[in-house]
């Protein structure tokens, strides 16, 4: 079974640890962004980003479960790609009954309130639910 982890790129090291835990549980984690090669040049859009987006879209589509990590509100600007990843997964979930959706953290916007989403306060709670 495939699990996609969606979250802020600045938390890459943390998510690589979650990936290892999931693999030890027998899951595959096809999220290529976790390889650390999807870094924007100087934080700016560039020609490489089209490939990054296509990788993420395909990896989400290939997943049976998507775990989205949300954040407490901040004043600093963020790119927000994780919200798009969640939106793609939500559309697939609503219209194709897959993937299963789990959210770790607060409900950042109205779409995190949609029915059928399993919410967790911590990664440990989510990991337990996936066992």
N, CA, C and O atoms as CSV, one atom per row, in Angstrom:
chain,resi,resn,atom,element,x,y,z
A,1,UNK,N,N,0.847,-1.177,0.000
A,1,UNK,CA,C,0.000,0.000,0.000
A,1,UNK,C,C,0.893,1.241,0.000
A,1,UNK,O,O,1.896,1.281,0.712
A,2,UNK,N,N,0.536,2.244,-0.788
A,2,UNK,CA,C,1.328,3.469,-0.930
A,2,UNK,C,C,0.790,4.601,-0.065
A,2,UNK,O,O,-0.418,4.833,-0.017
A,3,UNK,N,N,1.688,5.301,0.615
A,3,UNK,CA,C,1.328,6.451,1.449
A,3,UNK,C,C,2.099,7.671,0.954
A,3,UNK,O,O,3.322,7.617,0.824
A,4,UNK,N,N,1.406,8.759,0.678
A,4,UNK,CA,C,2.033,10.017,0.295
A,4,UNK,C,C,2.021,10.947,1.502
A,4,UNK,O,O,0.983,11.120,2.140
A,5,UNK,N,N,3.158,11.543,1.817
A,5,UNK,CA,C,3.266,12.513,2.902
A,5,UNK,C,C,3.336,13.908,2.295
A,5,UNK,O,O,4.238,14.199,1.509
A,6,UNK,N,N,2.393,14.768,2.653
A,6,UNK,CA,C,2.355,16.148,2.170
A,6,UNK,C,C,2.667,17.078,3.332
A,6,UNK,O,O,2.041,16.995,4.388
A,7,UNK,N,N,3.629,17.957,3.134
A,7,UNK,CA,C,3.980,18.881,4.203
A,7,UNK,C,C,4.941,19.941,3.713
A,7,UNK,O,O,5.372,19.930,2.561
A,8,UNK,N,N,5.265,20.850,4.601
A,8,UNK,CA,C,6.171,21.951,4.291
A,8,UNK,C,C,7.570,21.411,3.977
A,8,UNK,O,O,8.105,20.591,4.723
A,9,UNK,N,N,8.149,21.869,2.884
A,9,UNK,CA,C,9.459,21.378,2.450
A,9,UNK,C,C,10.533,21.620,3.507
A,9,UNK,O,O,11.491,20.853,3.603
A,10,UNK,N,N,10.383,22.669,4.291
A,10,UNK,CA,C,11.383,22.968,5.317
A,10,UNK,C,C,11.421,21.895,6.415
A,10,UNK,O,O,12.343,21.883,7.231
A,11,UNK,N,N,10.441,21.008,6.444
A,11,UNK,CA,C,10.398,19.917,7.425
A,11,UNK,C,C,10.875,18.592,6.804
A,11,UNK,O,O,10.587,17.517,7.330
A,12,UNK,N,N,11.594,18.679,5.698
A,12,UNK,CA,C,12.023,17.515,4.933
A,12,UNK,C,C,12.668,16.437,5.802
A,12,UNK,O,O,12.292,15.270,5.699
A,13,UNK,N,N,13.624,16.795,6.650
A,13,UNK,CA,C,14.311,15.799,7.484
A,13,UNK,C,C,13.328,15.042,8.378
A,13,UNK,O,O,13.429,13.824,8.528
A,14,UNK,N,N,12.384,15.762,8.967
A,14,UNK,CA,C,11.372,15.147,9.823
A,14,UNK,C,C,10.552,14.129,9.024
A,14,UNK,O,O,10.324,13.012,9.488
A,15,UNK,N,N,10.108,14.519,7.817
A,15,UNK,CA,C,9.268,13.638,7.007
A,15,UNK,C,C,10.039,12.437,6.485
A,15,UNK,O,O,9.455,11.374,6.276
A,16,UNK,N,N,11.344,12.589,6.270
A,16,UNK,CA,C,12.146,11.438,5.872
A,16,UNK,C,C,12.160,10.391,6.984
A,16,UNK,O,O,12.197,9.191,6.713
A,17,UNK,N,N,12.132,10.852,8.232
A,17,UNK,CA,C,12.017,9.925,9.368
A,17,UNK,C,C,10.682,9.207,9.366
A,17,UNK,O,O,10.629,8.003,9.615
A,18,UNK,N,N,9.595,9.929,9.089
A,18,UNK,CA,C,8.271,9.303,9.014
A,18,UNK,C,C,8.224,8.292,7.871
A,18,UNK,O,O,7.609,7.233,7.990
A,19,UNK,N,N,8.877,8.631,6.769
A,19,UNK,CA,C,8.939,7.714,5.631
A,19,UNK,C,C,9.584,6.395,6.058
A,19,UNK,O,O,9.076,5.320,5.741
A,20,UNK,N,N,10.702,6.481,6.776
A,20,UNK,CA,C,11.374,5.260,7.248
A,20,UNK,C,C,10.458,4.445,8.157
A,20,UNK,O,O,10.400,3.220,8.051
A,21,UNK,N,N,9.741,5.131,9.056
A,21,UNK,CA,C,8.827,4.422,9.956
A,21,UNK,C,C,7.741,3.699,9.162
A,21,UNK,O,O,7.415,2.549,9.455
A,22,UNK,N,N,7.187,4.372,8.162
A,22,UNK,CA,C,6.148,3.751,7.344
A,22,UNK,C,C,6.691,2.558,6.564
A,22,UNK,O,O,6.016,1.537,6.435
A,23,UNK,N,N,7.906,2.687,6.048
A,23,UNK,CA,C,8.505,1.572,5.315
A,23,UNK,C,C,8.741,0.377,6.240
A,23,UNK,O,O,8.574,-0.769,5.824
A,24,UNK,N,N,9.124,0.636,7.481
A,24,UNK,CA,C,9.296,-0.445,8.451
A,24,UNK,C,C,7.968,-1.136,8.750
A,24,UNK,O,O,7.948,-2.307,9.131
A,25,UNK,N,N,6.854,-0.413,8.579
A,25,UNK,CA,C,5.522,-0.980,8.789
A,25,UNK,C,C,5.011,-1.702,7.539
A,25,UNK,O,O,3.921,-2.274,7.559
A,26,UNK,N,N,5.788,-1.679,6.454
A,26,UNK,CA,C,5.403,-2.382,5.242
A,26,UNK,C,C,4.797,-1.505,4.154
A,26,UNK,O,O,4.399,-2.016,3.108
A,27,UNK,N,N,4.719,-0.199,4.377
A,27,UNK,CA,C,4.172,0.722,3.377
A,27,UNK,C,C,5.259,1.139,2.394
A,27,UNK,O,O,6.447,1.119,2.714
A,28,UNK,N,N,4.832,1.512,1.204
A,28,UNK,CA,C,5.698,2.187,0.244
A,28,UNK,C,C,5.372,3.667,0.315
A,28,UNK,O,O,4.214,4.034,0.514
A,29,UNK,N,N,6.364,4.516,0.159
A,29,UNK,CA,C,6.167,5.967,0.225
A,29,UNK,C,C,6.727,6.557,-1.072
A,29,UNK,O,O,7.919,6.849,-1.159
A,30,UNK,N,N,5.847,6.734,-2.097
A,30,UNK,CA,C,6.330,7.155,-3.414
A,30,UNK,C,C,6.526,8.659,-3.579
A,30,UNK,O,O,6.603,9.144,-4.708
A,31,UNK,N,N,6.608,9.397,-2.496
A,31,UNK,CA,C,6.739,10.852,-2.573
A,31,UNK,C,C,8.171,11.222,-2.955
A,31,UNK,O,O,9.056,11.241,-2.100
A,32,UNK,N,N,8.402,11.517,-4.234
A,32,UNK,CA,C,9.754,11.825,-4.710
A,32,UNK,C,C,10.316,13.099,-4.092
A,32,UNK,O,O,11.532,13.278,-4.040
A,33,UNK,N,N,9.430,13.995,-3.618
A,33,UNK,CA,C,9.944,15.217,-3.013
A,33,UNK,C,C,10.762,14.902,-1.759
A,33,UNK,O,O,11.597,15.706,-1.343
A,34,UNK,N,N,10.520,13.720,-1.150
A,34,UNK,CA,C,11.253,13.337,0.052
A,34,UNK,C,C,12.691,12.922,-0.237
A,34,UNK,O,O,13.471,12.720,0.694
A,35,UNK,N,N,13.051,12.794,-1.503
A,35,UNK,CA,C,14.434,12.499,-1.859
A,35,UNK,C,C,15.322,13.734,-1.707
A,35,UNK,O,O,16.548,13.632,-1.766
A,36,UNK,N,N,14.697,14.911,-1.508
A,36,UNK,CA,C,15.446,16.145,-1.289
A,36,UNK,C,C,15.904,16.827,-2.561
A,36,UNK,O,O,16.731,17.738,-2.510
A,37,UNK,N,N,15.383,16.405,-3.698
A,37,UNK,CA,C,15.817,16.974,-4.976
A,37,UNK,C,C,14.813,17.974,-5.553
A,37,UNK,O,O,14.976,18.424,-6.687
A,38,UNK,N,N,13.796,18.320,-4.801
A,38,UNK,CA,C,12.763,19.250,-5.283
A,38,UNK,C,C,12.937,20.638,-4.688
A,38,UNK,O,O,11.951,21.335,-4.450
A,39,UNK,N,N,14.154,21.042,-4.449
A,39,UNK,CA,C,14.428,22.342,-3.841
A,39,UNK,C,C,14.407,23.422,-4.915
A,39,UNK,O,O,15.070,23.303,-5.946
A,40,UNK,N,N,13.631,24.485,-4.658
A,40,UNK,CA,C,13.603,25.614,-5.591
A,40,UNK,C,C,14.943,26.347,-5.542
A,40,UNK,O,O,15.553,26.466,-4.479
A,41,UNK,N,N,15.384,26.824,-6.662
A,41,UNK,CA,C,16.622,27.598,-6.738
A,41,UNK,C,C,16.357,28.980,-6.140
A,41,UNK,O,O,15.532,29.732,-6.658
A,42,UNK,N,N,17.044,29.310,-5.068
A,42,UNK,CA,C,16.868,30.591,-4.366
A,42,UNK,C,C,15.417,30.826,-3.965
A,42,UNK,O,O,14.991,31.974,-3.847
A,43,UNK,N,N,14.648,29.751,-3.752
A,43,UNK,CA,C,13.256,29.884,-3.336
A,43,UNK,C,C,12.343,30.458,-4.396
A,43,UNK,O,O,11.217,30.858,-4.100
A,44,UNK,N,N,12.820,30.502,-5.631
A,44,UNK,CA,C,12.052,31.138,-6.699
A,44,UNK,C,C,11.541,30.109,-7.704
A,44,UNK,O,O,12.159,29.060,-7.891
A,45,UNK,N,N,10.405,30.410,-8.354
A,45,UNK,CA,C,9.930,29.530,-9.421
A,45,UNK,C,C,10.962,29.454,-10.540
A,45,UNK,O,O,11.675,30.422,-10.808
A,46,UNK,N,N,11.032,28.321,-11.177
A,46,UNK,CA,C,11.954,28.143,-12.288
A,46,UNK,C,C,11.503,26.990,-13.161
A,46,UNK,O,O,10.501,26.343,-12.853
A,47,UNK,N,N,12.211,26.719,-14.236
A,47,UNK,CA,C,11.791,25.687,-15.178
A,47,UNK,C,C,11.729,24.286,-14.557
A,47,UNK,O,O,10.972,23.435,-15.024
A,48,UNK,N,N,12.517,24.046,-13.514
A,48,UNK,CA,C,12.502,22.739,-12.861
A,48,UNK,C,C,11.190,22.466,-12.132
A,48,UNK,O,O,10.848,21.310,-11.883
A,49,UNK,N,N,10.456,23.520,-11.789
A,49,UNK,CA,C,9.259,23.347,-10.970
A,49,UNK,C,C,8.155,22.582,-11.681
A,49,UNK,O,O,7.361,21.904,-11.028
A,50,UNK,N,N,8.086,22.674,-13.005
A,50,UNK,CA,C,7.076,21.909,-13.732
A,50,UNK,C,C,7.284,20.415,-13.481
A,50,UNK,O,O,6.323,19.688,-13.232
A,51,UNK,N,N,8.515,19.963,-13.545
A,51,UNK,CA,C,8.822,18.557,-13.277
A,51,UNK,C,C,8.502,18.172,-11.842
A,51,UNK,O,O,7.998,17.079,-11.582
A,52,UNK,N,N,8.800,19.084,-10.902
A,52,UNK,CA,C,8.480,18.811,-9.495
A,52,UNK,C,C,6.974,18.610,-9.328
A,52,UNK,O,O,6.535,17.668,-8.669
A,53,UNK,N,N,6.195,19.498,-9.928
A,53,UNK,CA,C,4.737,19.424,-9.816
A,53,UNK,C,C,4.209,18.135,-10.440
A,53,UNK,O,O,3.329,17.482,-9.879
A,54,UNK,N,N,4.745,17.773,-11.595
A,54,UNK,CA,C,4.294,16.540,-12.254
A,54,UNK,C,C,4.657,15.309,-11.423
A,54,UNK,O,O,3.867,14.369,-11.338
A,55,UNK,N,N,5.840,15.303,-10.810
A,55,UNK,CA,C,6.219,14.207,-9.915
A,55,UNK,C,C,5.225,14.087,-8.769
A,55,UNK,O,O,4.715,13.001,-8.492
A,56,UNK,N,N,4.948,15.215,-8.099
A,56,UNK,CA,C,4.049,15.202,-6.944
A,56,UNK,C,C,2.649,14.739,-7.340
A,56,UNK,O,O,2.035,13.936,-6.639
A,57,UNK,N,N,2.154,15.242,-8.454
A,57,UNK,CA,C,0.813,14.867,-8.922
A,57,UNK,C,C,0.744,13.359,-9.161
A,57,UNK,O,O,-0.201,12.702,-8.723
A,58,UNK,N,N,1.741,12.811,-9.854
A,58,UNK,CA,C,1.752,11.374,-10.141
A,58,UNK,C,C,1.881,10.553,-8.859
A,58,UNK,O,O,1.233,9.515,-8.719
A,59,UNK,N,N,2.713,11.013,-7.923
A,59,UNK,CA,C,2.906,10.277,-6.676
A,59,UNK,C,C,1.636,10.266,-5.836
A,59,UNK,O,O,1.316,9.254,-5.213
A,60,UNK,N,N,0.909,11.380,-5.813
A,60,UNK,CA,C,-0.368,11.433,-5.089
A,60,UNK,C,C,-1.358,10.484,-5.739
A,60,UNK,O,O,-2.044,9.726,-5.053
A,61,UNK,N,N,-1.431,10.525,-7.055
A,61,UNK,CA,C,-2.381,9.679,-7.785
A,61,UNK,C,C,-2.094,8.198,-7.564
A,61,UNK,O,O,-3.013,7.380,-7.588
A,62,UNK,N,N,-0.834,7.846,-7.349
A,62,UNK,CA,C,-0.441,6.448,-7.140
A,62,UNK,C,C,-0.621,5.992,-5.697
A,62,UNK,O,O,-0.348,4.834,-5.380
A,63,UNK,N,N,-1.072,6.874,-4.824
A,63,UNK,CA,C,-1.139,6.552,-3.398
A,63,UNK,C,C,-2.522,6.095,-2.972
A,63,UNK,O,O,-3.543,6.526,-3.507
A,64,UNK,N,N,-2.517,5.205,-1.985
A,64,UNK,CA,C,-3.756,4.719,-1.387
A,64,UNK,C,C,-4.148,5.561,-0.182
A,64,UNK,O,O,-5.322,5.632,0.182
A,65,UNK,N,N,-3.170,6.190,0.427
A,65,UNK,CA,C,-3.371,7.016,1.620
A,65,UNK,C,C,-2.542,8.285,1.445
A,65,UNK,O,O,-1.397,8.225,0.998
A,66,UNK,N,N,-3.121,9.431,1.797
A,66,UNK,CA,C,-2.370,10.684,1.828
A,66,UNK,C,C,-2.441,11.217,3.250
A,66,UNK,O,O,-3.521,11.345,3.827
A,67,UNK,N,N,-1.280,11.525,3.804
A,67,UNK,CA,C,-1.198,12.138,5.131
A,67,UNK,C,C,-0.703,13.564,4.923
A,67,UNK,O,O,0.430,13.780,4.494
A,68,UNK,N,N,-1.562,14.535,5.230
A,68,UNK,CA,C,-1.216,15.953,5.082
A,68,UNK,C,C,-0.894,16.527,6.451
A,68,UNK,O,O,-1.663,16.365,7.398
A,69,UNK,N,N,0.239,17.193,6.551
A,69,UNK,CA,C,0.666,17.826,7.795
A,69,UNK,C,C,0.374,19.319,7.695
A,69,UNK,O,O,0.911,20.005,6.825
A,70,UNK,N,N,-0.470,19.815,8.581
A,70,UNK,CA,C,-0.840,21.225,8.575
A,70,UNK,C,C,0.017,21.973,9.594
A,70,UNK,O,O,0.810,21.373,10.320
A,71,UNK,N,N,-0.156,23.279,9.633
A,71,UNK,CA,C,0.678,24.132,10.482
A,71,UNK,C,C,-0.189,25.118,11.247
A,71,UNK,O,O,-1.285,25.475,10.815
A,72,UNK,N,N,0.318,25.544,12.375
A,72,UNK,CA,C,-0.298,26.656,13.088
A,72,UNK,C,C,-0.115,27.910,12.234
A,72,UNK,O,O,0.872,28.016,11.506
A,73,UNK,N,N,-1.047,28.862,12.311
A,73,UNK,CA,C,-0.890,30.094,11.525
A,73,UNK,C,C,0.430,30.791,11.856
A,73,UNK,O,O,0.860,30.817,13.009
A,74,UNK,N,N,1.073,31.362,10.810
A,74,UNK,CA,C,2.337,32.077,10.968
A,74,UNK,C,C,2.226,33.410,10.244
A,74,UNK,O,O,1.326,33.626,9.432
A,75,UNK,N,N,3.146,34.279,10.552
A,75,UNK,CA,C,3.166,35.556,9.849
A,75,UNK,C,C,4.079,35.501,8.629
A,75,UNK,O,O,3.913,36.298,7.706
A,76,UNK,N,N,5.035,34.584,8.605
A,76,UNK,CA,C,5.954,34.479,7.469
A,76,UNK,C,C,5.243,33.863,6.268
A,76,UNK,O,O,4.399,32.979,6.419
A,77,UNK,N,N,5.586,34.328,5.104
A,77,UNK,CA,C,4.999,33.793,3.874
A,77,UNK,C,C,5.526,32.388,3.598
A,77,UNK,O,O,6.691,32.086,3.858
A,78,UNK,N,N,4.657,31.542,3.072
A,78,UNK,CA,C,5.051,30.207,2.648
A,78,UNK,C,C,4.499,29.973,1.255
A,78,UNK,O,O,3.592,30.679,0.814
A,79,UNK,N,N,5.040,28.989,0.565
A,79,UNK,CA,C,4.600,28.731,-0.806
A,79,UNK,C,C,3.268,27.998,-0.847
A,79,UNK,O,O,2.451,28.274,-1.726
A,80,UNK,N,N,3.024,27.077,0.072
A,80,UNK,CA,C,1.716,26.440,0.170
A,80,UNK,C,C,1.456,25.278,-0.765
A,80,UNK,O,O,0.301,24.889,-0.939
A,81,UNK,N,N,2.479,24.709,-1.373
A,81,UNK,CA,C,2.268,23.571,-2.258
A,81,UNK,C,C,1.583,22.407,-1.566
A,81,UNK,O,O,0.865,21.636,-2.203
A,82,UNK,N,N,1.800,22.278,-0.266
A,82,UNK,CA,C,1.172,21.181,0.479
A,82,UNK,C,C,-0.342,21.280,0.457
A,82,UNK,O,O,-1.033,20.264,0.528
A,83,UNK,N,N,-0.873,22.514,0.358
A,83,UNK,CA,C,-2.332,22.666,0.260
A,83,UNK,C,C,-2.838,22.173,-1.091
A,83,UNK,O,O,-3.922,21.597,-1.179
A,84,UNK,N,N,-2.066,22.397,-2.127
A,84,UNK,CA,C,-2.445,21.890,-3.451
A,84,UNK,C,C,-2.395,20.371,-3.439
A,84,UNK,O,O,-3.291,19.718,-3.974
A,85,UNK,N,N,-1.359,19.803,-2.834
A,85,UNK,CA,C,-1.265,18.345,-2.737
A,85,UNK,C,C,-2.488,17.786,-2.014
A,85,UNK,O,O,-3.063,16.787,-2.446
A,86,UNK,N,N,-2.883,18.425,-0.919
A,86,UNK,CA,C,-4.068,17.989,-0.198
A,86,UNK,C,C,-5.300,18.126,-1.087
A,86,UNK,O,O,-6.157,17.242,-1.094
A,87,UNK,N,N,-5.398,19.212,-1.831
A,87,UNK,CA,C,-6.545,19.416,-2.721
A,87,UNK,C,C,-6.649,18.348,-3.793
A,87,UNK,O,O,-7.747,17.885,-4.102
A,88,UNK,N,N,-5.522,17.953,-4.362
A,88,UNK,CA,C,-5.519,16.878,-5.359
A,88,UNK,C,C,-6.029,15.586,-4.711
A,88,UNK,O,O,-6.885,14.896,-5.264
A,89,UNK,N,N,-5.494,15.277,-3.544
A,89,UNK,CA,C,-5.913,14.061,-2.837
A,89,UNK,C,C,-7.391,14.129,-2.464
A,89,UNK,O,O,-8.097,13.124,-2.553
A,90,UNK,N,N,-7.864,15.300,-2.049
A,90,UNK,CA,C,-9.269,15.460,-1.686
A,90,UNK,C,C,-10.174,15.216,-2.895
A,90,UNK,O,O,-11.201,14.547,-2.777
A,91,UNK,N,N,-9.798,15.754,-4.046
A,91,UNK,CA,C,-10.592,15.536,-5.261
A,91,UNK,C,C,-10.631,14.055,-5.618
A,91,UNK,O,O,-11.692,13.525,-5.947
A,92,UNK,N,N,-9.487,13.383,-5.555
A,92,UNK,CA,C,-9.460,11.950,-5.844
A,92,UNK,C,C,-10.315,11.184,-4.854
A,92,UNK,O,O,-11.040,10.263,-5.231
A,93,UNK,N,N,-10.231,11.566,-3.585
A,93,UNK,CA,C,-10.998,10.913,-2.521
A,93,UNK,C,C,-12.505,11.079,-2.752
A,93,UNK,O,O,-13.267,10.119,-2.635
A,94,UNK,N,N,-12.921,12.288,-3.076
A,94,UNK,CA,C,-14.343,12.581,-3.241
A,94,UNK,C,C,-14.950,11.898,-4.466
A,94,UNK,O,O,-16.104,11.471,-4.433
A,95,UNK,N,N,-14.179,11.795,-5.538
A,95,UNK,CA,C,-14.755,11.309,-6.786
A,95,UNK,C,C,-14.336,9.901,-7.156
A,95,UNK,O,O,-14.907,9.314,-8.075
A,96,UNK,N,N,-13.358,9.347,-6.469
A,96,UNK,CA,C,-12.911,7.995,-6.782
A,96,UNK,C,C,-12.775,7.126,-5.536
A,96,UNK,O,O,-12.284,6.000,-5.616
A,97,UNK,N,N,-13.208,7.643,-4.379
A,97,UNK,CA,C,-13.167,6.923,-3.099
A,97,UNK,C,C,-11.750,6.483,-2.718
A,97,UNK,O,O,-11.589,5.518,-1.971
A,98,UNK,N,N,-10.756,7.153,-3.204
A,98,UNK,CA,C,-9.384,6.944,-2.807
A,98,UNK,C,C,-8.614,8.202,-3.130
A,98,UNK,O,O,-9.045,8.924,-4.029
A,99,UNK,N,N,-7.561,8.518,-2.507
A,99,UNK,CA,C,-6.944,7.814,-1.390
A,99,UNK,C,C,-7.652,8.123,-0.075
A,99,UNK,O,O,-8.466,9.044,-0.002
A,100,UNK,N,N,-7.338,7.351,0.959
A,100,UNK,CA,C,-7.796,7.689,2.305
A,100,UNK,C,C,-7.027,8.934,2.736
A,100,UNK,O,O,-5.844,9.074,2.426
A,101,UNK,N,N,-7.696,9.834,3.447
A,101,UNK,CA,C,-7.078,11.111,3.832
A,101,UNK,C,C,-6.900,11.214,5.339
A,101,UNK,O,O,-7.846,11.030,6.104
A,102,UNK,N,N,-5.681,11.509,5.750
A,102,UNK,CA,C,-5.359,11.760,7.153
A,102,UNK,C,C,-4.706,13.132,7.228
A,102,UNK,O,O,-3.903,13.487,6.366
A,103,UNK,N,N,-5.047,13.905,8.255
A,103,UNK,CA,C,-4.445,15.213,8.473
A,103,UNK,C,C,-3.831,15.222,9.868
A,103,UNK,O,O,-4.479,14.862,10.851
A,104,UNK,N,N,-2.573,15.637,9.934
A,104,UNK,CA,C,-1.881,15.766,11.214
A,104,UNK,C,C,-1.699,17.254,11.475
A,104,UNK,O,O,-0.964,17.933,10.759
A,105,UNK,N,N,-2.374,17.757,12.509
A,105,UNK,CA,C,-2.269,19.173,12.844
A,105,UNK,C,C,-3.615,19.868,12.759
A,105,UNK,O,O,-4.647,19.216,12.595
A,106,UNK,N,N,-3.607,21.190,12.870
A,106,UNK,CA,C,-4.857,21.960,12.899
A,106,UNK,C,C,-5.547,22.006,11.532
A,106,UNK,O,O,-4.916,21.773,10.501
A,107,UNK,N,N,-6.825,22.303,11.539
A,107,UNK,CA,C,-7.600,22.468,10.307
A,107,UNK,C,C,-7.361,23.886,9.799
A,107,UNK,O,O,-7.987,24.836,10.269
A,108,UNK,N,N,-6.455,24.021,8.839
A,108,UNK,CA,C,-5.997,25.338,8.396
A,108,UNK,C,C,-7.008,26.100,7.550
A,108,UNK,O,O,-7.011,27.331,7.561
A,109,UNK,N,N,-7.857,25.404,6.825
A,109,UNK,CA,C,-8.860,26.094,6.014
A,109,UNK,C,C,-10.095,25.218,5.898
A,109,UNK,O,O,-10.111,24.094,6.399
A,110,UNK,N,N,-11.135,25.729,5.236
A,110,UNK,CA,C,-12.427,25.039,5.211
A,110,UNK,C,C,-12.346,23.641,4.618
A,110,UNK,O,O,-13.137,22.777,4.998
A,111,UNK,N,N,-11.427,23.388,3.706
A,111,UNK,CA,C,-11.372,22.092,3.050
A,111,UNK,C,C,-10.880,20.975,3.963
A,111,UNK,O,O,-11.086,19.796,3.675
A,112,UNK,N,N,-10.235,21.344,5.056
A,112,UNK,CA,C,-9.813,20.340,6.021
A,112,UNK,C,C,-10.991,19.868,6.880
A,112,UNK,O,O,-10.832,18.957,7.692
A,113,UNK,N,N,-12.161,20.473,6.709
A,113,UNK,CA,C,-13.359,20.081,7.431
A,113,UNK,C,C,-14.240,19.130,6.625
A,113,UNK,O,O,-15.288,18.711,7.117
A,114,UNK,N,N,-13.846,18.779,5.406
A,114,UNK,CA,C,-14.663,17.925,4.547
A,114,UNK,C,C,-14.877,16.564,5.212
A,114,UNK,O,O,-14.006,16.076,5.932
A,115,UNK,N,N,-16.041,15.955,4.968
A,115,UNK,CA,C,-16.294,14.627,5.549
A,115,UNK,C,C,-15.333,13.585,4.985
A,115,UNK,O,O,-14.850,13.695,3.858
A,116,UNK,N,N,-15.075,12.578,5.802
A,116,UNK,CA,C,-14.229,11.476,5.374
A,116,UNK,C,C,-12.761,11.652,5.675
A,116,UNK,O,O,-11.966,10.762,5.371
A,117,UNK,N,N,-12.370,12.776,6.265
A,117,UNK,CA,C,-10.975,13.035,6.607
A,117,UNK,C,C,-10.752,12.622,8.059
A,117,UNK,O,O,-11.531,12.978,8.944
A,118,UNK,N,N,-9.690,11.876,8.290
A,118,UNK,CA,C,-9.346,11.460,9.644
A,118,UNK,C,C,-8.314,12.446,10.181
A,118,UNK,O,O,-7.260,12.642,9.576
A,119,UNK,N,N,-8.621,13.063,11.316
A,119,UNK,CA,C,-7.738,14.085,11.894
A,119,UNK,C,C,-6.961,13.525,13.086
A,119,UNK,O,O,-7.473,12.736,13.880
A,120,UNK,N,N,-5.703,13.967,13.178
A,120,UNK,CA,C,-4.813,13.548,14.266
A,120,UNK,C,C,-4.091,14.782,14.790
A,120,UNK,O,O,-3.744,15.682,14.024
A,121,UNK,N,N,-3.870,14.817,16.093
A,121,UNK,CA,C,-3.093,15.919,16.668
A,121,UNK,C,C,-1.599,15.693,16.498
A,121,UNK,O,O,-0.833,16.654,16.422
A,122,UNK,N,N,-1.172,14.427,16.436
A,122,UNK,CA,C,0.250,14.121,16.368
A,122,UNK,C,C,0.525,13.046,15.331
A,122,UNK,O,O,-0.369,12.295,14.940
A,123,UNK,N,N,1.788,12.983,14.887
A,123,UNK,CA,C,2.210,11.925,13.983
A,123,UNK,C,C,2.043,10.559,14.659
A,123,UNK,O,O,1.660,9.589,14.003
A,124,UNK,N,N,2.322,10.477,15.939
A,124,UNK,CA,C,2.211,9.206,16.650
A,124,UNK,C,C,0.796,8.659,16.564
A,124,UNK,O,O,0.610,7.456,16.377
A,125,UNK,N,N,-0.206,9.525,16.698
A,125,UNK,CA,C,-1.610,9.102,16.577
A,125,UNK,C,C,-1.917,8.604,15.174
A,125,UNK,O,O,-2.608,7.599,15.004
A,126,UNK,N,N,-1.405,9.302,14.171
A,126,UNK,CA,C,-1.617,8.879,12.788
A,126,UNK,C,C,-0.929,7.554,12.519
A,126,UNK,O,O,-1.519,6.653,11.923
A,127,UNK,N,N,0.319,7.433,12.955
A,127,UNK,CA,C,1.068,6.195,12.751
A,127,UNK,C,C,0.334,5.010,13.386
A,127,UNK,O,O,0.267,3.931,12.798
A,128,UNK,N,N,-0.212,5.216,14.582
A,128,UNK,CA,C,-0.965,4.154,15.265
A,128,UNK,C,C,-2.192,3.772,14.443
A,128,UNK,O,O,-2.513,2.589,14.327
A,129,UNK,N,N,-2.885,4.766,13.868
A,129,UNK,CA,C,-4.077,4.481,13.064
A,129,UNK,C,C,-3.737,3.706,11.791
A,129,UNK,O,O,-4.576,2.970,11.271
A,130,UNK,N,N,-2.518,3.868,11.292
A,130,UNK,CA,C,-2.100,3.175,10.070
A,130,UNK,C,C,-1.583,1.762,10.335
A,130,UNK,O,O,-1.307,1.023,9.390
A,131,UNK,N,N,-1.446,1.376,11.611
A,131,UNK,CA,C,-0.959,0.012,11.908
A,131,UNK,C,C,-2.072,-0.983,11.802
A,131,UNK,O,O,-1.856,-2.176,12.016
